[in-house]
Amino acid sequence: MNSQASSSRRDPRSDALDQAIDRALADERIVGAVVLVSQHGRPLYQRAAGYADRESKQAMQIDTLFRYSSLTKPIVTAALLALAEQSKLALDQP
């Protein structure tokens, strides 16, 4: 489940990232993660760790798809409030 970007010399920051991910998994703060660090369009580090689905023990993969359904609610709310503030939307109308 560990996949780092290929490099002839391992950056010590990669070790720190690995330790942080491993610690978060061990402390059960996260179930799984996909991490990609790039600079100027060049991948420096990538790793999939833990589970994509804990119940079925499906391992996280670099290309695992994530569902963001609950994360859109604050964005939609902020947009609606901005429209209401501009008098383009009335909050008291259906």
C-alpha positions in Angstrom: 0.0 0.0 0.0 3.0 2.3 0.1 4.1 3.9 -3.2 6.5 6.7 -3.3 7.5 8.7 -6.4 10.7 7.2 -7.8 13.9 8.9 -6.9 17.5 8.0 -6.8 17.8 9.6 -3.3 15.1 9.5 -0.7 14.2 12.9 0.8 14.2 12.9 4.6 10.9 14.8 4.4 9.4 11.7 2.8 10.3 9.8 6.0 8.5 12.5 8.1 5.4 12.1 5.9 5.5 8.4 6.2 5.8 8.6 10.0 2.9 11.1 10.2 0.6 8.9 8.1 1.6 5.8 10.0 1.0 7.5 13.4 -2.4 8.8 12.3 -3.4 5.3 11.2 -2.0 3.7 14.4 -3.8 6.3 16.5 -7.0 5.6 14.5 -7.4 9.3 13.7 -7.8 8.3 10.0 -8.8 5.0 8.3 -6.9 5.7 5.1 -5.3 8.4 3.1 -3.9 9.2 -0.3 -1.1 11.8 -0.3 0.5 13.5 -3.2 3.1 16.2 -2.9 4.4 17.9 -6.1 6.5 20.9 -6.9 6.5 22.6 -10.3 4.3 19.8 -11.7 6.8 17.1 -10.7 5.6 14.5 -8.1 7.9 14.4 -5.2 6.0 12.0 -3.0 2.9 9.8 -3.3 1.4 7.2 -1.0 -1.8 5.4 -0.5 -2.2 3.9 3.0 -4.8 2.3 5.1 -8.3 1.4 4.0 -10.7 2.9 1.4 -13.4 0.8 3.1 -12.7 -0.4 6.6 -15.6 -2.8 6.8 -14.7 -4.7 3.7 -10.9 -4.3 4.3 -10.5 -2.8 0.8 -7.0 -1.2 0.7 -6.6 2.4 -0.3 -5.1 2.9 -3.7 -3.4 5.9 -5.4 -6.4 6.2 -7.7 -9.2 5.6 -5.1 -12.2 7.8 -5.7 -13.6 9.8 -2.8 -17.1 11.0 -2.2 -17.4 14.6 -1.2 -21.2 15.0 -0.8 -21.2 16.5 2.7 -18.3 18.9 1.9 -20.3 20.8 -0.7 -23.0 22.0 1.8 -20.9 24.8 3.3 -19.9 26.0 -0.2 -23.5 26.1 -1.4 -24.6 27.8 1.9 -21.9 30.5 1.5 -22.9 31.1 -2.2 -26.6 31.4 -1.2 -25.8 33.8 1.6 -23.7 35.9 -0.8 -26.6 36.0 -3.3 -29.0 37.0 -0.5 -26.6 39.8 0.6 -26.6 41.1 -3.0 -30.4 41.0 -3.0 -30.4 38.5 -5.8 -32.0 35.8 -3.7 -34.7 36.1 -1.0 -34.2 33.6 1.8 -37.8 33.8 2.9 -39.3 32.7 -0.4 -39.6 29.0 -1.5 
